[in-house]
Amino acid sequence: MQIKIASEEEIKYCYKIMHQIREDLSEDDFLYKIAQQIKNGYKVAYVIHNNQVICVAGFSISQKLTRGKHLYIDDFVT
């Protein structure tokens, strides 16, 4: 089992799993929207088991006056 932070090239491997909770997004829309979010610090982590993506999480690390530094998980699918 491997946990990786997806590069822009690897994002496409995450679509099938993420589509389970974002059924309204086509693969092209998904790739476009993720690319836009990456520009603002969004990241996608994924888990590979037996050469297959089995888990995907979209997240960002931010800092706020009220919370300090924190991790915000946007999407999480297993």
Order of alpha helices (4+ residues) and beta strands (2+ residues): beta-alpha-alpha-beta-beta-beta
